[in-house]
Amino acid sequence: MTGKRMAILMAVLLGAYLVFTASRALDFIRSGGVVPVLLGLAILLLPAIGLWALWREWQFGRATQRLGQELADRGELPVDDLPRRPSGRPERAAADARFTEVRTRVEADPDAWERWFELATAYDAAGDRKRARQSMRQAIALHDSGAAGAGGAAGDAGAAGDSGSRGDAGSTG
């Protein structure tokens, strides 16, 4: 099953769960009494948080796809040609070398969303999903603001270089 289909399936299942949870919460609220109403309101908060989280993740995925498609259309999509271990993960030495190259490009051009997209893929190859997502969010923000060349992310590039040293990038994944 493709990633997109899996995301749709999970969204549908989460939606069904949220509808069920909201239904039970409304049953508590309708039953009256202070404790059931408070419990119903508390339970109703869970679907609201779930919908918010689902929306944010869906928007992140769509934005990531949009940027990836734009790079692919221009023939600039980062190539995943790292040698692989039997588990399918990239070999550590190759991921380290790629990460160092990409980090240097981001530091040289911190306002280019394309460099941040590439950094996100390097973090992901290194197994550091948290920093991969942070870098992709930076790429999305730069792309959507049209800030290429505007000097808006210079401080973030230094942070990516400092906190993103490969010595610790692979240890959190």
DAUR-V481456 format. One record per backbone hydrogen bond with DSSP energy under -0.5 kcal/mol. NH is the residue of the N-H (numbers start at 0). CO is the residue of the C=O. E is the energy in kcal/mol with one decimal. If there is no record, write none. Layout:
NH&CO&E, NH&CO&E
This chain:
5&1&-2.3, 6&2&-2.3, 7&3&-2.2, 8&4&-2.7, 9&5&-2.7, 10&6&-2.3, 11&7&-2.4, 12&8&-2.6, 13&9&-2.7, 14&10&-2.6, 15&11&-2.4, 16&12&-2.3, 17&13&-2.7, 18&14&-2.3, 19&15&-2.3, 20&16&-2.8, 21&17&-2.7, 22&18&-2.3, 23&19&-2.2, 24&20&-2.2, 25&21&-2.4, 26&22&-1.8, 27&23&-1.9, 28&24&-2.2, 29&25&-2.6, 30&26&-1.3, 31&27&-0.5, 31&28&-1.0, 36&32&-1.8, 37&33&-2.5, 38&34&-2.8, 39&35&-3.0, 40&36&-2.5, 41&37&-2.3, 42&38&-2.7, 43&39&-2.3, 44&40&-1.2, 45&41&-0.8, 45&42&-0.7, 46&42&-0.9, 47&43&-1.3, 48&44&-2.4, 49&45&-2.6, 50&46&-3.0, 51&47&-2.2, 52&48&-2.6, 53&49&-2.6, 54&50&-2.7, 55&51&-2.4, 56&52&-2.3, 57&53&-2.5, 58&54&-2.6, 59&55&-2.3, 60&56&-2.5, 61&57&-2.5, 62&58&-2.6, 63&59&-2.5, 64&60&-2.5, 65&61&-2.5, 66&62&-2.4, 67&63&-2.6, 68&64&-2.8, 69&65&-2.1, 70&66&-2.4, 71&67&-2.5, 72&68&-2.8, 73&69&-1.4, 74&70&-0.5, 74&71&-1.1, 75&70&-3.2, 76&70&-0.6, 80&78&-1.2, 84&88&-3.1, 87&84&-2.1, 90&82&-2.8, 94&90&-2.5, 95&91&-2.7, 96&92&-2.2, 97&93&-2.5, 98&94&-2.7, 99&95&-2.2, 100&96&-1.9, 101&97&-2.6, 102&98&-2.8, 103&99&-1.8, 104&100&-1.7, 105&101&-2.2, 106&102&-2.4, 107&103&-1.7, 108&104&-1.5, 111&108&-1.5, 112&110&-0.7, 114&111&-0.7, 115&111&-1.4, 116&112&-2.4, 117&113&-2.1, 118&114&-2.3, 119&115&-2.3, 120&116&-1.9, 121&117&-1.9, 122&118&-2.8, 123&119&-2.4, 124&120&-2.3, 125&121&-1.8, 126&122&-0.5, 126&123&-1.3, 127&122&-2.6, 128&126&-1.0, 131&127&-1.9, 132&128&-2.6, 133&129&-2.0, 134&130&-2.6, 135&131&-2.3, 136&132&-2.5, 137&133&-1.9, 138&134&-2.3, 139&135&-2.6, 140&136&-2.5, 141&137&-2.6, 142&138&-2.6, 143&139&-3.0, 144&140&-1.9, 145&141&-0.9, 145&142&-0.6, 146&141&-1.7, 149&146&-3.4, 153&150&-0.5, 156&152&-1.6, 157&153&-1.2, 158&154&-1.4, 159&155&-2.4, 160&156&-2.2, 161&157&-2.7, 162&158&-2.8, 163&159&-1.1, 164&161&-0.8, 167&164&-2.2, 168&164&-1.1, 169&165&-0.8, 170&167&-0.7, 171&167&-0.5
